[in-house]
Amino acid sequence: MPPRPSYPTTGGGNVVGPPPALGVSASILGQPWQWRGLAADHRDGFGTDGFGTDDLVTQLLLARGCPREGIEAHRTPSIRGFMPDPSIFRDMDRAAARLADAVERGEQVAVFGDYDVDGATSAALLIRLLRDLGLAARPYIPDRLTEGYGPSAPALRRLAAEGARLIVTVDCGAQAFEALEAMRDGAADILVVDHHTCLSALPPAHALVNPNRLDEAVDAAAHGHLAAVGVCFLLAAALLRSLRARGFFADRPEPRLLDLLDLVALGTVADVAQLRGLNRAFVAQGLKVMAQRRNIGLSALIEASRLTRAPTCQDLGYALGPRINAGGRVGRADLGVRLLTTQDADEARDIAAELDRLNEERRAIEADVQQVAEARAAADRMVAVVAGEGWHPGVIGIVAGRLKERLDRPAIVIALGDDGLGKGSGRSIPGVDLGAAILAAREHGLIVAGGGHAMAAGLTIAADNIHALADFLEDRLAAAVAVAREGRALRLDTVVAPGGVTPDLVDSLDAGGPYGTGWPAPRVATGPVRLIKVDRVGTNHVRAIVAGDDGRSFKAMAFRAADSLLGQTLLGAAPHRRLWLAGRIRSDDWSGRAVADMHIDDAAWAD
């Protein structure tokens, strides 16, 4: 067993912390580099240099918090290995029983979803499963501009008047007090399947399934990181179990629930859910299902996204998800769920093409809003709150995410309407619970409506209250933001010589995936290298060819960095100066021959 790391101490014997990786205490971006996992504990299997006797995949898993006894389960995450008994969740059995009654009776069922990817995939999962059970459920996705987020009393009453005896709200409903109160007359039963943060009081419903209920048991609350589509998958499993117990499948085949994991994977990644435990299994297995292209709509979307290989986890977040979101952002809100549930290949191609077009339109709108929002963000605030007239509500969430990344602090972007109200969307940084803060603002009367979870939130606010909200969030979150940012370092997983940047390394790193929020993609350091060629490409990217002392070279890119300190340093570096580079290693097969390159996150002088 290699020795545990020995860290410097103060005169009183208190541990100062691990030494910087590769001796980099201040990189070009001004941050120290550290080996991932060693700052928090002294994990067996690692030596003082950040490496040890374990294979690379084991090191990657341990560094992401996997216990040593769980290595094999996390190496190949399976549904069987991570899925809990659905009955541990409050109201789950009651919700499953009511759905089973609807299936047996042939009742009219409506599935009311949110207009984002999690809402679309959640609705599609239940609709496809109910269709396989012989029940044709109808989707309802509210229009972002005219109806806003979540169930409304008029929409629910209209669905009931049109014959729906059961309405299932997915990815919404946990805060819909007024709308659900209006349905107390029994016009239709309401099932709420959600994952957003709840208040202590809950809206009236036949059943409310949400791992983030404040009265949830500890074992169920441990799954609070699930996206709504993950909660829907658990409900689907409970439904099939209920029907099985009733003998429903005595004369008919039971649907294969695992065939719907492609939807679960897409919704989970697109909603930026933490890829821990069950979520990793959902995504790992869902990608396998997606590669088989059984879902006609998803297959058409993959083609419209110009993907020529099986989608990866990154593709879900950056290629497929944004296109489905585009329908709810700047087009028709129901396009996503229609695409994911259609059985007509021609219709699928038409919808996928329309979503691709809308995504391009969304990008142009987003760029205009982002430019103004960045200029309006106050430099002295720990929580950025910006607002503007004429901003499209469909892009404010994306802009908030970009603003958060650029400023390294929570950001809320508010689109002001003609009615004196603003629709806002916020994104947070790890360690700062924005959703809870928005709920607190609601309880203090600062916003009309709002909610969310730790990393994202939405709100409706009177324009006159925006400054008061900004002050409230500053007072409530400034200390948490400071703690979250204090001592932040660039975490490295391994170091290789320039000649080690190969497709084989990419394959080895990928074996520790899938990667995403909460399970970060490996970051590799390499060097020392010299810049053989460097130039600016596109709108704001830096492209380079670098070579090491071993005589091997590779290509590297620093995206959206040309105007940053990192980009300017790379563009102006003298040819004889040597650098350490840190970033993600990617496989590039555009030329028909697999090669590896680096997406640069940071750099440091080696001499």
N, C-alpha and C positions, 0 to 999 in steps of 0.2 A: 504494500500500500504506500503510495507516495506521501510525503509529508504534507501536513496542512499548511496553508499560507501563514506566514508570520508578518503581521502588519506593524507599522511604526506606532509608537505610543507617546502620549504626552508625559510630562514629568510625574503626573499622578498615576500613570499606568493605564489611562483610558486609551482605547483603540482609536487611532486617527482615521484609518480606512485603508483600503488596498492601494498599493502603488499603481501609478498609471500604466496602462498597457503600452508597450513599446517605448516607454519613457515619455509619452506625450501627455504633458500636464496642461498644455494650452495649444490647441490646434489653430488652424487658420481661422476657424469660426469661434475661437476663444473658449473651447470646452475641453475638458480632460477626456482621455480615452480609457475605458476600463473593460476588463473581461466580464461578460455577462454572467450574472449569478454569483460572482465572487464578492461583490460589494455587500450582499445581504447575508451570506453565510459562508462557512468553510466546508464546502461539500466534499465528501469522500470521493476519491477518484480523480481529483485535480491536484496538480502540483503548483508550485509557487508562480509558474509562468502562465497559469491559466489552462494548462493541458495536463493530461495524465494517461492512465492506462486504458481508459474506456475508449471504445470506438466513437467515431464522430457523431453518429446519430444519438448514442447514449448521452454524450456530452451536451448535445443540443437539447434533448429532453430534460435532463437534469437542470440545465441553466434556465429553463422556462418553468421551473417549479414542480416538475414531475417527481414524485417520491421514487426512490430507487426500487421499492417493491412493486411499483406500477409501471415500470419501464416497458415490459412486453405488451401490456394492454394499450399503452399510449403509442407504441411503435406502429401498431396496426389497429387503430381505433375502430371498433365495431359497434353496431347498435346494441347487440346482445350484451356487450361488455359494459355499456354506460347507461342504458335506458332504465329509468326507475319504473316501479309499478305506478301507472297513472292514478291509481286510487289514493295515493298519498296527498294529492292536491284537493283542497276544499272544493266542493261542488262538482268535482269531476264525474263521479258516478251518477249524480243527479242529472248533469248535462247529457251524459251518454245515454241514460235511460230515456230522456225526453226525445233525443234524436232517434233512438231505436223505435220509440212509439211512432214517430213521424214516418219512418221507413215502413213499418208494418201496416200502418193505416193509409199510406199513400198520400199524406198531407202535402199541401203546398208549403214549401220552405223557401225563404229568401236569405241570402248571405250578404250582409252589409259590410263592405270592406273599406279600408283606407285607400287613398289614391297613390300610395307609394308601392315599392316592390314588395315589401313585407305584407302589405294589405292585399295586393294582387295575388301573390303566391298563396297566402292563407286562404283567400276565397276560392282560388282555383283548386287547391287541395281538397277542400270539403266538397266542392261542386263535382269534381271528378270522382271522388269516392262515392258520393250519394248517387251519381249516375250509374256507377257500376253496381250499386245496390238496387237499381230500378226506380230511383226517385230523381226527377228532373228539377233541381233547385235553380232558382234564378239569382243572378248576381245583382247587386246594387252598389255602385261606387259614386259617392257624391261629387259634384263638380267643385273643384277647389275655389273658383272665383265666386260662384253664385250661392253655394251652400256651405262651404267651409269644411273644417275637419270634424269627423265624427257624426254620430246619429243626431238627427234633429226630429222634433216632434212631428212636423208636417211630413217628413219622409217616411217615418215609421207608420204613421196613420195611413198614408197613401198605400204603402205595401199591404197593410192589413185590409184596407178597403178593397184592394185588388185580389184578395183571397188568401194571402199568406197567413197560415195559422201558427207558424214558428219562424222567428227571425233570429238569425245568429249574427252577432256583430263580431268581426275579427279585426284585430290590431286597433281597436277603438272601443269605446263604451265605458271604460273604467271611471271616467269623469263625466259621463252623460246624465247627470242627475235630472235636469229638466225634461229631457227627451224621454227618459225611461219612466219618470213620474207620470208623464202623460199617457203611458200605456198600462197603467194600473187597472184600467177598466176591463182588462182581459181580452181586448180585441185580438191580440196575438201574444203568445208566450215569447219571452226574450231570453236568449242565452248570450252572455258576454264572454268572449274568449280574447284576452288581452295580455299584455306584458308590461304596460306602462305603470309608473309609480302610482300607488293608490293613497287616498286619504284614509283616516280611521273609519269614517262613515263611507258606506258603499251605496251606489244607486240601486233602486229596486229592480230585481230581475229574477226569473225563474232559477237561474244559476249564473254565477260569476266565477269563471275559472281564470286565475291569474297568479302566477308564482310570487308576484310582488304585492299581494294582499298583506296588510300589516298583521292580520290574524293567522297567517299561514304558519304551519309547523316548520321546524328547523330543516328537516330533510327535504321538504318541498321548496322552502325559501332558498335553499342552496342552488336551485335551478332558476334563480331570478335573472340570469344572464341570457336565457332563451329568447329568441325572437318570437313574435306572435305565431309565425308559421311552425316553429318548433312545438309550441303549446298546442296548436291545431293538430299536429301529428300525434301527440299524446292523446288528445281527445278522440282522434280517429281510431287509435288502438283500443281505447276504452269502448268505443262504439261497437267495433267488431267483436270484442269480448262479450259485450252485452247481448248482441244478436246471436252469437255462438251459443250462449247459455240458454237462449230461448228456442234453440233448434232451427233458427232461420236458415242455416246452410245445409239442412238435411237433404234438400233437393236442388241445390244450386251451388256453384263454386264460390268460394270465398275470395274476395279481391286480394291481390298481392299489394299490401300496404307499402312494402319496400320499393315498389315501382314508382312511388310518388316522392322519393327522396331527392330527385333532381330539383323539384320545386322547393323543398326544405333547404337544400344547399344554397340555392339562388337567393331566397329570402333572407337567410341567416347572414350571408356575406354582405348583401346589399344594405342590410340594416345595421351594419357595423357591429354586430353582436360579438361578444367575447368568444373567441375560438378555444374554449376550455371544455374538457369533459365531453358531455353529450354533443355539444355543438361541433366539436372536431369530428366526432363519429358521423354526425349528419352530413358534414361537408365532404369528408373522405369518401363515404359510401355514395353520397349523392352525385359526386363527380363521375363515379363509375357508371351510374345509371344514365347520366346525361350523355356520356360518351356513346351510348347505344342509340341515342336519338329516337327514343320511343315516343316522346311528346312532339307531335307535329308542329305545334307552335314554337317550341323551343328550338327545334331543328331549323325552322325558317329564320328565326332570330339569329342563330349562329351563322347562317349563310349571309344574312343581311349585315352582320358585323364583320364579314370578310375574314372569318376564322377558318383556317384550312386544316386544323388539327382539333383534337379533343380539347374542350375548354379547360382552363386551369382555374384555380381559386382567384387569381388576379383578374382573369377574364370576367368572372362573375361580377366583380366590383367595378371594373373599368370599361367593359364592353357591353355585356348583356344588361346589367342592372340599369345603367343610365338610359338606355333606349326604352326600357319598360317605364321608367320614371318619367320620360319625356311626355308620354301620353297624359299623365296626371298633371304635369307642370305647365305645358303650353299647348296641349291638344285636348282630345276627348279622354275623360278620366277612366272610362271603362275599356280602353284599347288593350291594356295589359292583361286584364283577366279574360277578355275575349280571346286574345292570342293564346293564352295558356290553357284554355279549355276547348278550343275549336277542334273539330274532327274533320275539317275540310282543308285539304292541302292548299287549294287556291286561295281561300280566305286567309290562311296563315301567311302565305307569301305577301298578300296585299297589306295585311296589318303590319307585318314586320317591316315592309318597305316604308310604310307611313311613319312608323316609329323611328326608323333610321333618319327620315327627313326631318321629323320634329326634333330629333336630338341635335341635328346641325343647327336648327333654328334656336334651340335652347342655348347652345354654346355661344352664339352671337349675342343673345340677350344677356347672358351671364357675364360676358366680358365687359359689357358697358356698365352694368351695375357694380361689378367688382372694382372697376377703376375709381368710381366715385366713392364707394364705401371705404376703400383704403385711404383715400384722401381725407375722409371725415373722421376716421378713428382717432380718438384722443390718445396722445402718446403717454400721458401720465395716469391712465386708468388701467387697473388690473383686469377689469372686465370691459371689453369693447362693446358699446351699444351705439349703433348707427341707424339712422332712419332717412328715408327719402321718398318724395312724391314721384309717382310714375314708375316706380320699380315693380317689375312683374313678380307677384307673390310666388310664382312657380319656380323661381331660381334663387330665392333668398336663402334657402337651406344650403345649397351648394356654395353660395358666396360666403355664408357664415363659416363653412368648413375651410374654405380657402383663407379667409381672414384669420381664423384660429391658427392655421398652420404658419401663416406669415408672421403673426404677432406673438405666437407662442403663449396665448392666453385665451380664455373663453371669449366667444364673440356672439352677439345677437344682432341680426339684421332685420329691420322692420320696414315693410312696404306700407306707406300711408295711402289711404283711400279717400275718396271724396266725401265720405260720410263721417269724417272725423275720427275714424278708427284705423288702427294699424294692425297688420298681420305680421307676426315676427317668428323667426326661426333661429335657434341657437345651437352652437356646438361647443363642447368643452374639451378640456385636456385631462389626461389621467390624474385621478386624485381629487378632482373637483366635481361635486355632484350638482350639476346645473338643474336637473329635473326637480330635485327637492327644493332648491332655491326658488324656482318658478312657482311651485305649489305654495311656498311660504308667501311669496308676493301676492298670490291670489287670495290667501287667507287674510292678508293685510289690506285688501281692497285696492291694490295698485293696478291690477289687470282685470279685464272682463272675464277671460277664460285662459286656461293654460295647463300644461302638464308635460310629462315626458319621462325620461330616465337619466341616468348619471351623465351620459355623454351627449345627449341631444334633447331639445325641448322645443315646444311651440307655444305661441301665446297670441291673444287678441288684447289690444290695449287702446285706451283713449289717447289720442295724440298729446293731449295736455299732460299726461302722466308719464311720458317717456323719460323726462329728466329725473323725476322722482324714482322711477324704476331703476335707472342707472345708478343713482345714489344708494338705493337699497341694496342692489347687487354688489356694489363696491364695498359697502360696510359688511355685508354677510360673507363675501367670498374672497376678499383681498388677502386675508391671512392664509387661506387654503391655497390660493394661487401661488403665493410666495413660497410656501412650503413645497408645493409640487414642483416649482421651478428651481428651488435651491439645490445646489449640488448636482444638478442634472449633468449627466455625462453621456458620451457616445458609447454605447455598449457594443463590444466586439465578441464574436463567437470563435474566430480562429484567424490565423495568419498563414499566408502561403507566399512562396516566391512567385515572381511574375510568371514563371513557366508553369505554375500550378493552377493558373486561371484557365481551366479547360472544361469541356462539356462533362467529363467524368466527375469533376468537382460539383457541378450543378446537380447531377444525378444524386450524388451523396448527400448534398444539402437538402434536396427535395424530399429525401426519405424521412426527414423529421417533420414534414408537413402533415396536413395543410396549414399554411400560415395566414395570419390576419390579425385583427385586433385582439390583444390579449395573448397572442401566440406569435410574436414578431418574427418576420422572415430573417434568416441569418445574415449578419453583417460581417464581411470578411475584410481584413487588412492585407495589403500586399505592398511590397517595396523592398528596398528603396528603388524608385524609378525616376527616369528622366523623361521630360516631355519632348517627343520627337516632332510632333506636329500638333498644333492646337488652333482652333478657330471657332468663330461664332456661327451657329446654324439656326435656321428657323427664326422664331420671334425672340427667343430668350434662352437658347440652350448653348452649352459649350461642349464641343467635340474634340477628342484628343486621341492620339496614338502615343502610347508610352512604352518604354523599354527598360528592362531591369539589368542588373549587373550580370545576370545569368545569360544575357543575350536574347532573351525571349521578349516578345512584344504582344500587346493586345490593344483593342479599342476601348475607349471609355467615354461616358457621357455624363455631364452634370446638367440635369433638366431644370428649366426655369431658374437658372443661376447666373446668367451672363451679366446681370447688373448687380449681383451680390458680391460681397467681399471674396467669397470662394471663387466665383467665376472670374472676377477681375484679377485675382492672384494667379489663377491658371493661365489666363490669357497673357499676362505680363511676366510670367516666370522666365528667368534666364535659362538657356539650354543646359548649362552645366550644373544647375542646382538640382539636388535630389529630394524626392518627396516620398512620404508614406501616403497611400491612398486607402480610404475606407468606404465601403459601399456594398451593394448587392451584386452578386454575380448572376448573370442571365445567359441563357442559351439563345443564340441567334442563328436561325436556319433559313433566313430569307434567300441566301445565295444558293441554297440547295445542299450546302455542306455545313454541318453543325460546327459552330465556333462559339466561344464564350467571350463575353465582354463585361464591363463593370458599369453600373450606375453609381456615380460618385455621390456620397453623402458629405464627405469632409476630407480634408487633407492636412498634412503636417510636414514641416521641413525636417528632413532626415540629417542634414548637415548645414 
